[in-house]
Amino acid sequence: MGLGKGDIAERALELAKHADEVLVEKYSSFLEEGYMEWVEQKIGKKPKEVSREDLEQSAEKTVEMAREKEVVLLTPGDPLVATTHKILLDIADKEGIKTKVVHAPSAFSAAIGESRLSFYKFGPVVNIPYWQEHYKPTAFAKTIARNLELGLHSLVFLDINRQEGRPMKIEECVDILGKADATEKTGLFKKDPYVLIEANLGRDDQELMLTKLGLAAQLGKRLEGKILTLIFLSSIGVDEEGVKAFEVRDYQ
């Protein structure tokens, strides 16, 4: 069941309330502070937190729990968008275990909808992960560059720093993208496209900022601690002029 972008359907609450066991995963996104406490109060029980390993490497074991009892899994956003939760459905189908999905608003629809850009002008979605000693992917830079060449916008999700319990900073994103750009020779920073930075989508302190890629890191202080989603813009259509309302005028 999706927890949405800050709310949850009444139907989902009722199903969770009457379930034998309620699980929740928090690794795919951040939940607003105090939100799970509110959910616990509504359903009258404390959900058990499960890890990525529980839902991926140990997916069969997790699904098996639902053979003899009713189990609910709560997940940020929509449960079947940009996640591997569909693996659970595939396993359940093979094992003859019935499932039901309760959808919810996702970052995909929220990010594009709030941007005032056309849903039909977006290319493949990418994620920018943290680089590690033996893991330094660069394909996301090529995808963004290719989208720009085709006149398509790029929706970009950023990684989460699990050790420090925080979202990726805009300065970190620009640094990693710069290294990937240099490796792949995509020319992204030379083209210096417009980037729409969407901070804390769906929350009361939501903020959108339109800037050039080369200036994005200067907004680090204003965006400190916020969950960010980026959109790299190609050409702006006549019906997309509204995005210009978010252009940053002051970088101080």
C-alpha positions as CSV (number, residue, x, y, z in Angstrom):
1,M,0.0,0.0,0.0
2,G,1.3,3.4,-0.9
3,L,1.8,6.0,1.8
4,G,1.7,8.7,-1.0
5,K,3.4,12.1,-0.8
6,G,2.3,13.0,2.7
7,D,-1.1,11.3,3.0
8,I,-2.7,7.8,2.8
9,A,-6.0,6.6,1.5
10,E,-8.7,5.8,4.1
11,R,-9.1,2.4,2.4
12,A,-5.4,1.7,3.1
13,L,-5.8,2.7,6.7
14,E,-8.7,0.4,7.2
15,L,-7.0,-2.6,5.6
16,A,-3.9,-2.0,7.7
17,K,-6.0,-1.7,10.8
18,H,-7.5,-5.1,10.3
19,A,-4.3,-6.9,9.1
20,D,-2.6,-9.5,11.1
21,E,0.8,-7.9,10.5
22,V,1.8,-4.6,9.1
23,L,5.2,-4.0,7.5
24,V,6.8,-0.7,6.4
25,E,9.8,0.0,4.2
26,K,11.6,3.4,4.5
27,Y,14.7,2.8,2.4
28,S,13.2,4.0,-1.0
29,S,12.4,7.5,0.3
30,F,12.1,9.8,3.3
31,L,8.9,10.1,5.3
32,E,8.0,13.4,6.9
33,E,8.9,13.6,10.6
34,G,6.0,12.4,12.7
35,Y,4.1,10.8,9.8
36,M,4.6,7.2,10.9
37,E,3.5,8.0,14.4
38,W,0.3,9.4,12.9
39,V,-0.2,6.2,10.9
40,E,0.4,4.1,14.0
41,Q,-2.2,6.1,15.9
42,K,-4.7,5.6,13.1
43,I,-4.3,1.9,12.7
44,G,-3.7,1.1,16.3
45,K,-0.4,-0.9,15.9
46,K,3.2,-0.3,15.2
47,P,4.4,-1.5,11.8
48,K,7.5,-3.6,11.6
49,E,10.3,-2.0,9.5
50,V,11.7,-4.2,6.8
51,S,14.9,-3.7,4.8
52,R,15.8,-3.8,1.1
53,E,17.2,-7.2,1.7
54,D,13.8,-8.4,3.2
55,L,12.0,-7.3,0.0
56,E,14.6,-8.3,-2.6
57,Q,17.1,-11.0,-1.6
58,S,14.7,-12.5,1.0
59,A,11.5,-11.7,-1.0
60,E,10.3,-15.3,-1.0
61,K,10.5,-15.5,2.8
62,T,8.6,-12.2,3.2
63,V,5.8,-13.3,0.8
64,E,5.5,-16.6,2.6
65,M,4.3,-14.7,5.7
66,A,1.1,-14.0,3.8
67,R,0.2,-17.6,3.2
68,E,-1.5,-18.1,6.5
69,K,-2.3,-14.5,7.6
70,E,-3.1,-11.1,6.2
71,V,0.0,-9.0,5.8
72,V,0.1,-5.3,4.7
73,L,3.3,-3.6,3.4
74,L,3.4,0.2,3.6
75,T,5.8,1.9,1.2
76,P,6.5,5.6,0.4
77,G,4.8,7.0,-2.7
78,D,3.1,4.5,-5.0
79,P,4.1,0.9,-4.3
80,L,4.7,-0.1,-7.9
81,V,6.5,3.0,-9.2
82,A,10.3,3.1,-9.4
83,T,10.7,0.3,-6.9
84,T,11.3,-3.5,-7.0
85,H,8.0,-4.2,-5.1
86,K,6.6,-5.8,-8.2
87,I,8.9,-8.7,-7.4
88,L,6.7,-9.5,-4.4
89,L,3.6,-9.7,-6.7
90,D,5.4,-12.0,-9.1
91,I,6.4,-14.4,-6.3
92,A,2.9,-14.3,-4.8
93,D,1.4,-15.2,-8.1
94,K,3.7,-18.2,-8.5
95,E,2.9,-19.4,-5.0
96,G,-0.9,-18.9,-5.3
97,I,-1.0,-16.2,-2.7
98,K,-3.6,-13.5,-3.3
99,T,-2.5,-9.9,-3.3
100,K,-4.1,-6.4,-3.5
101,V,-2.5,-3.1,-4.4
102,V,-3.7,0.2,-3.0
103,H,-2.1,2.9,-5.1
104,A,-1.1,6.4,-3.9
105,P,0.4,9.6,-5.3
106,S,4.0,9.2,-6.4
107,A,7.0,11.4,-6.9
108,F,6.7,10.9,-10.6
109,S,3.3,12.5,-11.0
110,A,4.0,15.1,-8.4
111,A,7.3,16.2,-9.8
112,I,6.1,16.6,-13.4
113,G,2.7,18.0,-12.4
114,E,4.2,20.7,-10.2
115,S,6.8,21.7,-12.8
116,R,4.1,23.0,-15.3
117,L,5.9,21.0,-18.0
118,S,4.2,18.7,-20.5
119,F,4.0,15.0,-19.4
120,Y,4.5,14.1,-23.1
121,K,7.9,15.7,-23.4
122,F,9.8,13.6,-20.9
123,G,12.5,11.1,-21.8
124,P,13.8,8.1,-19.7
125,V,14.0,8.8,-16.0
126,V,17.3,8.5,-14.3
127,N,18.8,8.2,-10.8
128,I,22.0,9.8,-9.6
129,P,23.6,7.5,-7.0
130,Y,26.5,8.1,-4.6
131,W,29.8,6.9,-6.0
132,Q,31.7,4.3,-4.0
133,E,35.2,2.9,-4.3
134,H,34.2,0.2,-6.7
135,Y,30.9,1.6,-8.0
136,K,31.0,4.7,-10.1
137,P,28.2,4.6,-12.7
138,T,28.0,7.3,-15.4
139,A,25.1,6.2,-17.6
140,F,22.8,8.8,-16.1
141,A,24.9,11.6,-17.7
142,K,24.5,10.0,-21.1
143,T,20.8,9.6,-20.6
144,I,20.3,13.2,-19.7
145,A,22.4,14.4,-22.6
146,R,20.5,12.1,-25.0
147,N,17.2,13.4,-23.8
148,L,18.3,17.0,-24.4
149,E,19.4,16.1,-28.0
150,L,15.9,14.6,-28.6
151,G,14.2,17.7,-27.2
152,L,13.0,15.8,-24.1
153,H,13.1,16.8,-20.4
154,S,14.8,14.6,-17.9
155,L,13.3,13.7,-14.5
156,V,16.1,12.9,-12.1
157,F,15.9,11.3,-8.7
158,L,18.8,11.6,-6.2
159,D,20.3,9.0,-3.9
160,I,19.9,8.9,-0.1
161,N,22.9,8.9,2.3
162,R,22.0,6.0,4.5
163,Q,25.0,6.4,6.8
164,E,24.1,10.0,7.7
165,G,20.4,9.6,7.3
166,R,19.9,12.5,4.8
167,P,19.1,13.1,1.2
168,M,21.8,13.9,-1.4
169,K,22.8,17.6,-1.4
170,I,22.6,19.6,-4.6
171,E,26.4,20.3,-4.3
172,E,27.0,16.5,-4.2
173,C,24.8,15.9,-7.1
174,V,26.5,18.6,-9.3
175,D,29.9,17.2,-8.3
176,I,29.0,13.6,-9.2
177,L,27.3,14.7,-12.4
178,G,30.4,16.7,-13.3
179,K,32.6,13.7,-12.9
180,A,30.3,11.5,-15.0
181,D,30.1,14.3,-17.6
182,A,33.9,14.4,-17.8
183,T,34.1,10.6,-18.1
184,E,31.5,10.2,-20.8
185,K,32.3,13.5,-22.5
186,T,28.6,14.4,-22.8
187,G,29.2,18.1,-22.8
188,L,26.4,18.7,-20.2
189,F,28.2,21.5,-18.4
190,K,29.2,23.1,-21.6
191,K,25.6,23.2,-22.7
192,D,24.6,24.4,-19.3
193,P,20.9,23.6,-19.5
194,Y,18.2,24.9,-17.2
195,V,17.5,22.7,-14.2
196,L,14.3,22.8,-12.1
197,I,15.1,21.9,-8.5
198,E,12.0,20.7,-6.7
199,A,12.5,20.6,-2.9
200,N,10.3,18.7,-0.4
201,L,7.6,17.9,-2.9
202,G,4.2,17.5,-1.4
203,R,5.1,19.1,1.9
204,D,4.1,22.4,3.4
205,D,7.5,23.9,2.8
206,Q,7.7,22.7,-0.9
207,E,9.8,25.0,-3.0
208,L,10.7,25.1,-6.7
209,M,13.8,26.8,-8.2
210,L,14.7,27.2,-11.9
211,T,18.4,27.8,-12.5
212,K,21.2,26.9,-14.8
213,L,23.2,23.8,-14.2
214,G,26.4,25.8,-13.6
215,L,24.7,27.9,-10.9
216,A,22.8,25.1,-9.1
217,A,25.4,24.4,-6.4
218,Q,25.2,28.0,-5.3
219,L,21.7,27.2,-3.9
220,G,23.1,24.6,-1.5
221,K,22.6,26.6,1.7
222,R,18.9,27.3,0.8
223,L,18.3,23.7,0.0
224,E,20.2,22.2,3.0
225,G,18.4,19.1,4.4
226,K,15.6,19.1,1.8
227,I,14.6,16.1,-0.4
228,L,15.4,17.1,-3.9
229,T,14.1,16.1,-7.3
230,L,15.6,17.6,-10.5
231,I,14.2,18.2,-14.0
232,F,16.7,19.0,-16.8
233,L,14.8,21.1,-19.3
234,S,15.1,20.8,-23.1
235,S,13.3,23.5,-25.1
236,I,10.3,25.1,-23.4
237,G,7.1,24.9,-25.3
238,V,4.4,27.6,-25.5
239,D,2.3,25.6,-23.1
240,E,5.2,25.2,-20.7
241,E,6.0,28.9,-20.1
242,G,4.7,28.7,-16.6
243,V,7.9,27.0,-15.4
244,K,9.7,30.4,-15.9
245,A,7.8,31.6,-12.8
246,F,10.3,29.6,-10.7
247,E,13.4,31.2,-12.1
248,V,15.9,32.2,-9.3
249,R,16.7,35.9,-9.3
250,D,18.8,36.1,-6.1
251,Y,21.5,33.6,-5.2
252,Q,22.4,35.2,-1.9
